[in-house]
């Protein structure tokens, strides 16, 4: 069987068809375009519209989805599944909202602030409450009232006793109110920090899409894509709770009091090294890091991934009667190298 050689124009068309800059675990901004029976259609700047399934858009059944994610409005979303055969991404709004709500409640706990909770149910040993969209529990011993009858629907002033997002553990008290206020300290931090500044912080929480790092009383978000130049599946592959790390401030939202951080910016950019070490026509050995329907990503230099088209991958596997998997090493040739766009295209045929 003759082998079909991909021309430069055909490969450029392949690259333009698949925007592989988006990754699972990325936090992206998108504009709500519309709705269908499966969920919310969102434009995140990819080749096709992304979808937020109904269960990933809201946590309750009472509020219409159109009121939670309003058409033509911009929101933050978490990519929970990379593109399917149609190039469509799956997003979650609920996970992002819940993560930020947990973080805000952790800030309130650290500041010993009083929060308001709505009683949603009564169970043995206490009552269930909802605070900022997060479900919690108030033990009977921490209620000021002697009986929990007819409490559903009432609002309580509460103090957070303990919370563990990983275990979904959120315990509050209606009895204790603390006066200490750390808002001034937080405000002072926002007045001092600057974009580009390198600062040490403590990892206080790890989520699917990144980690929260406390920098002087403010929890900054370190996204998954900003943790390492190398491909990682989860922040816990590299980070642990209570780790003290140095990060760079890459974004500040003063209105929402949010800070974006980067860990990989403190390491040498591997694409600069690649520009000096490799060129088109070079034979390189790489390790397969990910396999998608349009091809395989091959790490040719530590932290630098190149794309091997699916046609090359399939031809090699057919010829050698062997299936390539993540972690396998392959001999390839660099067909095209665009360091400015951080894109390398490979051929396994040429290497043969």
C-alpha positions in Angstrom: 0.0 0.0 0.0 1.4 3.3 -1.0 2.0 5.9 1.7 0.5 9.3 1.3 2.8 12.2 2.0 1.3 15.2 3.7 2.2 18.5 2.1 3.0 21.7 4.0 -0.4 23.2 3.0 -2.3 20.1 4.2 -0.5 20.1 7.5 -1.2 23.8 8.0 -4.9 23.0 7.4 -4.7 20.2 10.0 -3.2 22.6 12.6 -5.8 25.3 11.9 -8.6 22.7 12.2 -7.6 21.7 15.7 -6.8 24.3 18.3 -4.9 22.3 20.7 -4.0 25.3 22.9 -7.0 24.4 25.1 -6.4 21.7 27.6 -8.5 19.8 30.2 -8.1 21.6 33.5 -7.8 25.1 31.9 -9.9 27.9 33.3 -11.3 29.8 30.3 -13.6 32.7 29.7 -16.6 32.3 27.4 -19.7 34.0 26.2 -23.1 32.3 26.4 -24.5 31.8 22.8 -27.7 29.9 23.5 -29.3 26.8 25.0 -30.4 23.4 23.8 -31.8 20.2 25.4 -28.4 19.1 26.7 -27.2 22.4 28.2 -25.6 25.8 27.5 -23.7 26.6 24.3 -20.6 28.7 25.0 -18.1 30.4 22.7 -14.6 30.1 24.2 -12.7 31.0 21.0 -12.2 27.5 19.8 -13.1 26.2 16.3 -16.5 25.1 17.5 -18.8 26.1 20.3 -18.3 24.4 23.7 -21.1 22.8 25.8 -21.9 23.2 29.5 -24.1 20.2 30.4 -27.1 21.0 32.6 -25.6 19.2 35.6 -22.5 21.3 35.3 -24.4 24.6 35.0 -26.3 24.6 38.3 -26.6 22.8 41.6 -30.4 23.1 42.1 -33.4 22.3 40.1 -35.5 25.3 40.8 -33.6 28.1 39.1 -33.9 28.3 35.3 -30.6 27.7 33.6 -31.2 31.0 31.6 -31.1 32.9 34.9 -27.8 31.3 36.0 -25.9 31.7 32.7 -27.4 34.6 30.8 -27.2 34.9 27.0 -24.4 37.2 25.7 -22.9 37.4 29.2 -19.2 36.4 29.8 -18.4 33.8 32.5 -15.4 31.6 33.7 -15.6 27.9 32.9 -13.5 24.8 33.6 -12.6 22.5 30.7 -13.6 19.1 32.0 -13.2 17.2 28.7 -11.1 18.0 25.7 -12.6 18.1 22.2 -14.6 15.2 20.9 -14.7 14.0 17.3 -16.6 17.2 16.4 -14.0 19.4 18.1 -16.4 20.3 20.9 -15.2 20.9 24.5 -17.2 20.1 27.6 -17.2 22.8 30.3 -18.3 23.2 33.9 -19.6 26.4 35.4 -20.7 24.8 38.7 -17.2 23.6 39.6 -15.7 27.1 39.1 -18.4 28.8 41.0 -18.2 26.2 43.9 -14.4 26.5 44.0 -14.6 30.3 44.3 -17.3 30.1 46.9 -15.2 27.7 48.9 -12.3 30.0 48.6 -14.3 33.0 49.7 -15.7 31.1 52.7 -12.2 30.0 53.6 -11.2 33.7 53.6 -14.1 34.4 55.9 -13.1 31.6 58.2 -9.6 32.8 58.3 -10.9 36.3 59.1 -13.3 34.9 61.7 -16.2 36.7 59.9 -19.8 36.1 60.5 -21.7 34.6 57.5 -25.4 34.2 56.8 -26.8 30.8 56.2 -30.3 29.7 55.0 -31.7 26.7 56.8 -32.6 24.1 54.1 -33.4 21.0 56.2 -33.4 19.3 59.6 -31.6 16.1 60.3 -30.7 14.1 63.4 -28.2 16.1 65.4 -28.6 19.5 63.8 -29.8 21.5 60.7 -28.6 21.7 57.1 -27.8 25.2 55.8 -26.6 26.8 52.6 -24.0 29.5 52.6 -23.0 31.2 49.3 -24.2 28.1 47.5 -22.2 25.7 49.7 -24.1 23.2 51.8 -23.1 23.0 55.5 -24.2 21.5 58.8 -24.9 23.2 62.2 -24.8 20.7 65.1 -27.6 21.1 67.7 -25.0 21.9 70.3 -24.1 25.0 68.3 -27.6 26.3 67.8 -29.0 29.1 70.0 -32.5 27.8 69.8 -33.7 24.9 71.9 -35.8 23.3 69.2 -35.3 23.0 65.4 -39.0 22.8 64.6 -40.1 25.2 61.8 -36.5 26.4 61.1 -36.5 25.6 57.4 -36.4 28.8 55.4 -35.0 30.9 58.2 -31.7 32.7 58.1 -29.0 32.4 60.7 -25.8 34.3 61.5 -23.1 31.7 61.7 -19.4 31.3 62.3 -17.4 28.7 60.4 -15.9 26.1 62.7 -14.3 23.8 60.1 -14.3 23.1 56.4 -12.6 20.6 54.1 -13.4 20.9 50.4 -11.9 17.6 49.6 -14.2 15.8 52.0 -17.2 18.2 51.5 -17.1 18.8 55.2 -18.5 22.2 56.3 -19.4 22.8 59.9 -20.8 26.0 61.3 -21.9 27.5 64.6 -24.8 29.8 65.4 -23.4 30.5 68.9 -20.1 32.1 68.4 -19.4 35.5 66.7 -16.0 36.9 66.4 -15.1 40.5 66.1 -11.7 40.3 64.5 -11.7 41.7 60.9 -8.8 41.0 58.5 -10.2 43.1 55.6 -7.7 45.8 56.2 -4.8 43.4 55.9 -6.2 42.0 52.6 -6.7 45.5 51.3 -3.1 46.4 52.2 -1.9 43.4 50.2 -3.8 44.4 47.1 -2.3 47.9 47.3 1.3 46.5 47.4 1.3 43.6 44.9 2.1 44.2 41.2 2.0 42.2 38.0 5.4 40.6 37.3 6.3 40.5 41.0 7.7 37.3 42.4 6.4 36.3 45.8 6.4 33.4 48.1 3.1 31.8 49.2 1.6 28.7 50.8 -0.4 26.2 48.9 -3.7 26.2 50.9 -6.0 24.3 48.5 -5.8 22.0 45.4 -8.5 21.6 42.9 -8.9 19.9 39.5 -8.0 23.0 37.6 -5.2 24.4 39.8 -4.2 25.4 43.3 -4.9 28.3 45.6 -1.8 29.9 47.0 -2.0 32.3 50.0 0.1 35.4 49.5 -0.1 37.7 52.4 -3.8 37.0 53.3 -4.9 36.8 49.7 -5.5 33.4 48.0 -4.2 33.6 44.4 -5.2 31.1 41.8 -2.4 29.1 40.2 -4.1 27.4 37.1 -3.1 23.9 36.0 -1.6 25.3 32.8 0.6 27.7 34.7 2.2 25.0 37.0 4.7 23.4 34.7 6.0 23.6 31.2 5.7 19.8 31.1 2.3 18.1 30.7 0.7 17.1 34.0 -2.7 15.6 34.7 -3.4 17.1 38.1 -1.9 19.8 40.3 -1.2 17.2 43.0 1.3 15.6 40.6 3.6 18.4 41.6 2.1 20.3 44.6 1.0 19.4 48.1 -1.1 21.3 50.7 1.2 23.5 52.9 4.0 23.7 50.3 5.8 27.0 50.4 6.5 28.0 46.7 7.6 31.1 44.9 5.2 32.3 42.2 4.9 35.2 39.8 1.9 37.5 39.7 0.5 37.4 36.2 -2.9 39.0 36.8 -4.8 41.2 39.3 -8.5 41.9 39.3 -9.0 44.7 41.9 -12.8 44.7 41.5 -13.3 41.0 42.3 -10.1 40.9 44.4 -8.6 38.0 42.5 -5.0 37.2 41.7 -3.6 34.9 39.0 -0.3 33.3 39.5 2.3 31.3 37.5 4.9 28.8 38.7 6.3 27.9 35.3 7.3 31.5 34.5 10.1 31.2 37.1 11.6 28.4 35.1 13.5 28.8 31.8 11.2 28.8 28.8 12.0 25.4 27.1 10.9 26.8 23.7 13.9 29.2 23.8 16.1 26.1 24.3 14.3 24.3 21.5 15.0 27.2 19.1 18.7 26.9 19.8 18.9 23.1 19.7 16.6 21.9 16.9 15.7 22.8 13.4 13.6 21.6 10.5 15.0 18.3 9.2 16.5 17.1 12.5 15.9 13.6 13.6 14.8 13.6 17.2 13.7 10.9 19.7 10.6 11.9 21.7 8.2 10.5 24.3 4.5 10.3 23.6 2.7 12.3 26.3 -0.9 12.4 25.0 -2.8 10.7 22.2 -5.8 12.5 20.6 -8.0 11.6 17.6 -6.1 14.0 15.4 -2.6 12.8 16.4 -0.1 12.3 19.2 1.8 14.8 21.3 5.4 13.9 21.5 7.8 15.6 24.0 11.0 16.2 21.9 12.7 18.4 24.6 11.7 18.6 28.2 8.6 20.8 28.3 8.3 21.0 24.5 5.5 19.0 22.8 5.3 18.5 19.0 2.4 17.1 17.0 2.6 13.8 15.2 -0.4 13.5 12.8 -2.8 10.6 13.3 -2.1 9.4 9.7 1.6 8.9 10.5 0.7 7.2 13.8 -1.8 4.8 12.1 0.6 4.0 9.2 3.5 3.2 11.6 1.2 1.0 13.9 -0.1 -0.9 10.8 3.3 -1.5 9.4 4.8 -2.6 12.7 1.8 -4.4 14.0 2.2 -2.5 17.3 0.0 0.0 19.1 1.9 3.0 20.5 0.9 4.3 23.9 1.6 7.2 26.3 5.2 6.8 27.5 6.5 5.1 24.4 9.6 6.6 22.7 9.5 7.2 19.0 12.1 8.3 16.4 10.8 11.3 14.4 11.9 14.0 12.0 11.0 17.7 12.5 9.0 18.8 9.4 8.0 22.2 10.5 9.1 24.4 13.4 7.5 27.7 14.3 9.0 28.9 17.6 7.0 32.1 17.6 3.7 30.1 17.6 5.3 27.3 19.7 4.4 24.7 17.2 6.4 21.8 15.9 5.1 19.2 13.4 6.7 15.8 13.1 6.8 12.9 10.8 7.5 9.3 11.7 7.6 8.2 8.1 10.6 10.4 7.3 12.4 8.9 10.3 12.0 5.5 8.8 
